[in-house]
């Protein structure tokens, strides 16, 4: 069985279990356009802000005082533009090319995440998996665009996943994984998420079922 979700998330099931694949954003034309527009707006804003900051520095140094904008504020804005603009560009690049797979087998869950040409693989024994967690905690990766994160809780810690997925995709992936593993999906307040949130979405069979 194979079921694409908005062209990016593909769920397949077979003899080896269930596989969730999150494909790179650059695979779709619409996503490429949105990313290009976001990059253009980001760079234009940075250039405009940088030019205004340079002008403010020149005026303040020439006068010998910073009456228009206090020196601490000017320094803070300069650092913000100089530091966070490159980070934002890197974040967009990561979102564009990142890909991830989650393989749910009979005994283990294998999460493989590729970003910046590096692949990180984590293996979680299903017997030690406590639950799936939708959380507002600032988990990795830092470049994800979702405020709410998805993680697997095991051995008392949270293992983040689906960082490259969009918010709607992430919620659906969470429900699919909860159904596949038989583990609950909970939020930060300990409430179990209702299956009604996946109405209209396909629900893959649990690995091992006929």
C-alpha positions as CSV (number, residue, x, y, z in Angstrom):
1,X,0.0,0.0,0.0
2,X,1.2,3.5,-0.8
3,X,-0.6,6.7,0.0
4,X,0.9,10.2,-0.7
5,X,-0.1,13.1,1.4
6,X,0.1,16.4,-0.5
7,X,2.9,14.9,-2.7
8,X,5.5,14.9,0.1
9,X,4.6,12.4,2.8
10,X,4.4,8.8,1.6
11,X,3.3,5.9,3.8
12,X,3.9,2.4,2.7
13,X,3.4,-0.9,4.5
14,X,4.7,-4.4,3.7
15,X,6.2,-7.5,5.2
16,X,8.9,-5.5,7.0
17,X,6.5,-3.1,8.6
18,X,5.4,0.5,8.0
19,X,7.5,3.2,6.4
20,X,6.8,6.9,6.5
21,X,8.8,8.9,4.0
22,X,9.1,12.7,4.1
23,X,10.4,13.9,0.8
24,X,12.3,17.2,0.2
25,X,10.2,20.3,-0.5
26,X,12.1,21.0,-3.7
27,X,10.4,18.0,-5.3
28,X,7.3,20.1,-5.9
29,X,7.1,23.2,-8.2
30,X,4.8,25.1,-5.8
31,X,7.2,24.6,-2.9
32,X,10.1,25.8,-5.0
33,X,8.3,29.0,-5.8
34,X,7.3,29.6,-2.2
35,X,10.9,29.0,-1.0
36,X,12.3,31.2,-3.7
37,X,9.9,34.0,-2.8
38,X,10.7,33.6,0.9
39,X,14.4,33.8,0.2
40,X,14.0,36.9,-1.9
41,X,11.9,38.7,0.7
42,X,14.4,37.7,3.4
43,X,17.4,39.0,1.5
44,X,15.6,42.2,0.5
45,X,14.6,42.9,4.1
46,X,18.2,42.2,5.3
47,X,19.7,44.5,2.6
48,X,17.2,47.3,3.4
49,X,17.7,46.9,7.2
50,X,21.5,46.7,6.8
51,X,21.5,49.9,4.7
52,X,19.5,51.8,7.3
53,X,21.8,50.5,10.1
54,X,24.9,51.6,8.2
55,X,23.4,55.0,7.7
56,X,22.6,55.2,11.4
57,X,26.2,54.2,12.4
58,X,27.7,56.8,10.0
59,X,25.4,59.6,11.3
60,X,26.0,58.7,15.0
61,X,29.8,58.5,14.6
62,X,29.9,61.7,12.6
63,X,27.9,63.6,15.2
64,X,29.6,61.9,18.2
65,X,26.2,60.9,19.7
66,X,23.4,58.5,18.9
67,X,20.4,60.6,19.6
68,X,18.1,59.1,16.9
69,X,18.7,55.5,18.1
70,X,20.6,54.7,21.3
71,X,23.9,52.9,20.9
72,X,22.7,49.7,22.8
73,X,19.7,49.4,20.5
74,X,21.8,50.1,17.4
75,X,24.4,47.5,18.4
76,X,21.6,44.9,19.2
77,X,19.9,45.5,15.8
78,X,23.2,45.2,14.0
79,X,24.0,41.9,15.6
80,X,20.5,40.6,15.0
81,X,20.7,41.4,11.2
82,X,24.2,40.1,10.9
83,X,23.6,36.9,12.8
84,X,20.0,35.8,12.2
85,X,19.9,36.5,8.4
86,X,22.5,33.8,7.6
87,X,20.7,31.5,10.0
88,X,17.4,32.1,8.3
89,X,18.9,31.4,4.9
90,X,20.4,28.1,6.3
91,X,17.1,27.2,7.7
92,X,15.4,27.7,4.4
93,X,18.0,25.6,2.7
94,X,17.5,22.8,5.3
95,X,13.8,22.9,4.8
96,X,14.2,22.7,1.0
97,X,16.5,19.7,0.9
98,X,15.9,17.8,4.2
99,X,14.3,14.4,4.0
100,X,13.4,11.8,6.7
101,X,12.2,8.3,6.9
102,X,10.6,6.5,9.9
103,X,10.6,2.7,9.6
104,X,8.3,0.9,12.1
105,X,9.3,-2.8,12.3
106,X,8.0,-5.6,14.5
107,X,10.5,-4.7,17.3
108,X,12.1,-1.4,16.6
109,X,11.5,2.1,15.1
110,X,14.3,3.5,13.0
111,X,14.4,7.3,12.3
112,X,16.7,8.5,9.6
113,X,17.1,12.2,9.0
114,X,19.2,13.8,6.3
115,X,20.1,17.5,6.3
116,X,23.1,19.5,5.2
117,X,24.3,16.2,3.5
118,X,24.5,14.4,6.8
119,X,22.4,11.5,7.9
120,X,21.5,10.9,11.5
121,X,20.0,7.5,12.4
122,X,18.2,6.7,15.7
123,X,16.8,3.3,16.7
124,X,14.1,3.0,19.4
125,X,12.9,-0.4,20.7
126,X,9.1,-0.5,20.5
127,X,9.0,-2.2,23.9
128,X,10.7,0.9,25.4
129,X,8.5,3.4,23.5
130,X,6.2,5.1,26.0
131,X,4.1,7.4,23.7
132,X,4.2,9.8,20.9
133,X,4.2,13.4,22.0
134,X,3.0,16.6,20.4
135,X,4.9,19.4,22.3
136,X,5.6,23.1,22.3
137,X,9.1,22.4,23.8
138,X,11.9,23.8,21.6
139,X,13.2,20.5,20.4
140,X,15.6,20.0,17.5
141,X,16.0,20.6,14.6
142,X,16.3,24.4,15.0
143,X,15.3,25.0,11.3
144,X,11.8,23.4,11.5
145,X,9.0,25.8,10.7
146,X,6.5,24.2,13.1
147,X,5.9,25.7,16.5
148,X,4.5,22.4,17.7
149,X,7.0,19.6,17.6
150,X,6.6,15.8,17.3
151,X,8.7,13.4,19.3
152,X,8.8,9.8,20.5
153,X,9.1,9.5,24.3
154,X,11.3,6.6,25.5
155,X,13.5,6.1,28.5
156,X,12.2,9.3,29.9
157,X,13.4,11.5,27.0
158,X,12.0,12.9,23.8
159,X,13.4,12.0,20.4
160,X,12.2,14.5,17.8
161,X,11.2,13.5,14.4
162,X,9.4,14.9,11.3
163,X,11.1,18.2,11.6
164,X,10.8,18.9,7.8
165,X,7.1,18.2,7.7
166,X,4.5,21.0,7.6
167,X,2.2,21.3,10.6
168,X,-0.7,19.5,9.0
169,X,1.6,16.7,7.8
170,X,3.2,16.4,11.2
171,X,-0.2,15.9,12.9
172,X,-1.2,13.3,10.5
173,X,2.1,11.5,10.7
174,X,1.8,11.4,14.5
175,X,-1.6,9.7,14.2
176,X,-0.3,7.2,11.7
177,X,2.7,6.3,13.9
178,X,0.5,6.0,17.0
179,X,-1.9,3.7,15.2
180,X,1.0,1.6,13.8
181,X,2.7,1.1,17.1
182,X,-0.3,0.9,19.4
183,X,1.2,3.7,21.6
184,X,-0.9,6.8,22.5
185,X,-0.4,10.3,21.1
186,X,-0.5,12.9,23.9
187,X,0.1,16.6,24.2
188,X,2.0,18.6,26.8
189,X,-1.0,18.4,29.3
190,X,-1.1,14.6,29.1
191,X,-4.3,14.5,27.1
192,X,-4.6,11.8,24.5
193,X,-5.3,13.0,21.0
194,X,-8.5,11.9,19.4
195,X,-8.5,9.8,16.2
196,X,-11.2,12.1,14.9
197,X,-8.4,14.6,13.9
198,X,-7.5,12.2,11.0
199,X,-11.0,12.0,9.5
200,X,-10.7,11.5,5.7
201,X,-7.1,10.4,5.9
202,X,-6.0,6.8,5.2
203,X,-5.0,4.7,8.2
204,X,-2.3,2.2,7.4
205,X,-2.5,-1.2,9.0
206,X,-0.3,-2.1,12.0
207,X,2.8,-4.1,11.0
208,X,2.2,-7.8,11.4
209,X,-1.6,-7.6,10.8
210,X,-2.9,-9.7,8.0
